[in-house]
Amino acid sequence: MRWLGPEKGVIHLATAAVLNAVWDLWARAEGKPLWKLLVDMNPKQVISCIDFRYITDALTEEEALDILVKAQEDKQHREEEMLKEGYPAYTTSCAWLNYPDQQLQQLCTDALKSGWTKFKVKVGADLQDDIRRCRLIRKMIGPENTLMIDANQRWDVAEAISWVSSLAEFKPLWIEEPTSPDDILGHAAISKALAPLGIGVATGEQCHNRVMFKQFLQASALQFVQIDCCRLGSVNENLAVLLMAHKFQVPVCPHAGGVGLCELVQHLILFDYICVSASLSNRMCEYVDHLHEHFTSPVVIHDACYMPPKDAGYSCEMLESSVQRHQYPEGDVWKQLKNK
């Protein structure tokens, strides 16, 4: 089993699937949404859920416990704040590659009317096109709103530095996944080069495990941690990363690219604010507005914020009709593909 991993690839994805289901069952048994299950744990109970193996050179069990104990102060106030106002989100849905300008403008206009203030733009296919699109979107959202850019692992290190430098005039908060997600030192070089421009590096959605996150943090290779609920080994490993990020004073801005990830990660980022970071500075959670209709407890967005889920569990149960339609190989979707 370790030959097929260890703690990465299909083994780790499967681990996440099984353990996420266990957390869902635990929260249902307690009659609580997962975020509330976590928030109601005392610090020692949270610590008992974390495997500190391989990360004690960055975060010891004692340090983690101290972080959680200190965050107990004003914890109830922060929980009430989240229930009332929700957790800040940003939208990725306005500026995918290959959207025509008219569509970009319409989506940005609609998002602004709905209260969105933070926008992410996909880049990396063509520099001149990126310059044009970023200029268009920056003009649409204005200088006071937040712009981020995402290359989805497109470039080599030197190319990333050059390309992003050419987009610096549009004041992006971060460049996401500028190069191979495994290249920790490459990310460090990019981070160092872009720091004078005020542009941070964000990554993590393809980060295999807590050990990689440890090294990214130790190398100052990222300025925004992007956890993923299904890439890491479920809630347990994400708890370790949240605590390491807090120790290194790096904000967590989770990846949530649809397909149920929004439903999952909202629980973890609520726990992070209420019980770990106690800060919303430079923090936001990704939101993509598709595929929520397949879930029994879809996310609720109000004024561009995630409102805390109320239903018991991890918000990951799919509608039976959606499961039957998409189940391989007997679902209608697969049968239609086969017939083609």
Disulfide bonds with the S-S distance in Angstrom:
none
